[in-house]
Amino acid sequence: MSMDLEKHPLLTLGRLRLCIVLGALLILVIGGLRFSDGSMLLAMSKGATVSDPVFAVPATQYVWDSPAKVMLLRAVPSSILVIAALFALLAILPLAGMLVADRRAVFLVAVTALLTPALKVSLQNVGMGDGLVMAAIWVAVVARHPATVGFALLITALWHPQQSFFIGLSLLLALYTHHEVVDRRRIFAILAGLALGALIFFVWKASLGFEYAGRGAYMRERLAEFLDRSWLTVLFAFLPVMVWFGLAAPRPRRAGILIAGWLLILAAVSFLTTDVTRVMVLVSLPLVLVGADTLWRAPQPLDLRRLAVVALLVLVLPPYSWSGFDVFLWRDLLADACKWGALCLGGAAD
C-alpha cells in the first residue's frame, strides 16, 4: 500500500498511538527487562566517591562521566526501589511523546520505538537512562524554537558527554543532507548546547575532588578484546540500524555518500565499545529521525509494508551488548529482584 505518509488514512493519531503501545508491549515481552549498574547507582546516590568498594575495578568508574546522572542520583532518596522506578521511567520516556497532538511528532515516536532498537536497548539497559537521551534527540528534531533545540542538546551532553559529540554531528549532517535550507539559528543552538554541556562537564569534573578512570581509559583497557571480536558478530549487531537505512530511509538529494561515510565512522565508534548495538542506535538516531521526518513530508509515496518489515526485524533481532546477544532477559530481572531482596524464585540468582 503506497501513499504519501502525511495524508495516509491509516496513520491517524489514534492508530499511531495504538501501534506504539502494542509494539512497545511486544518489545518488552519478547526482549525482556534488565536493570543495569544497580550497585553503582545506589552508591552514587549515597554520596560515595570513587574510593567506594563498588568502584574498585577501574572499568566500573566510567559512570562518573555523566554529570546529569550523578546530580540526579544525589537528589533522590538512597533507595534501590526509588532508583529502579526512576530509571524505569527514564527508559520509557521517549513514549511520552505519543501524548502530543501533532501527528508528525507521534509518527517520529513510532519510528524511534518500533523501527529502531532504541526502546529495546533502553529497556534492556534500564540503569543507563538512555531513554532521556533518546527523548532529547526526538525533541531536537521536532522542536521549532532554537532555544528548545539547544536545551535538548545540552541535556544530551550532560548525560552522555562523549556520545553527544557524535549525536550532535549526526543531527547537523542529517539536517544538511535532507533539508534544502537549514536554519542558522538551529545550527547555532545545536553547537551552543554541545559547547555549554562540554564546559559544564569539565568544570564539574574538576570539582569532584578525585580522579576516576573515564570511558577513554575503559576503552583502552579493553581494546584487545574489541579487536578480537568476530566481525560477523559485529556486522549482525549493526543489522537493526542498517535495515532502516537499507529498506526505508529516504535517499537525500545531496551528499548521500556523506551519510554512508558517516555511518561507517559511527559503526567504528560502536565497535570500540562493549554495547555495540546500543551505541550505534544512540549516535545514529538523529539521522533516522530526520530521515523519517523527510518521509512524512515527502510527496513521493512509500510502501507501508517496508516499514512493517523493518518493525518485524527490529522486534526479532537481538541487540548485542557486553553480555553478547541479548535474548529474553527476564531471567536477569528475576536475578536482580532476588539480589535486592524483592523476590526470589528457585534458581533466579544462579
Secondary structure, 3 states (H helix, E strand, C coil): CEECHHHCCCCCHHHHHHHHHHHHHHHHHHHCCCCCCHHHHHHHHCCCCCCCHHHCCHHHHHHHHCHHHHHHHHHCCCCHHHHHHHHHHHHCHHHHHHHCCCHHHHHHHHHHHHCCCHHHHHHCCHHHCHHHHHHHHHHHHHCCCHHHHHHHHHHHHHHCHHHHHHHHHHHHHHHHHHCCCCCHHHHHHHHHHHHHHHHHHHHHHHHCCCCCCCHHHHHHHCHHHHHCCCHHHHHHHHHHHHHHHHHCCCCCCCCHHHHHHHHHHHHHHHHCCCCHHHHHHHHHHHHHHHHHHHHHHCCCCEEHHHHHHHHHHHHHCCCEECCEECCCCHHHHHHHHHHCCCCCCCCCCC
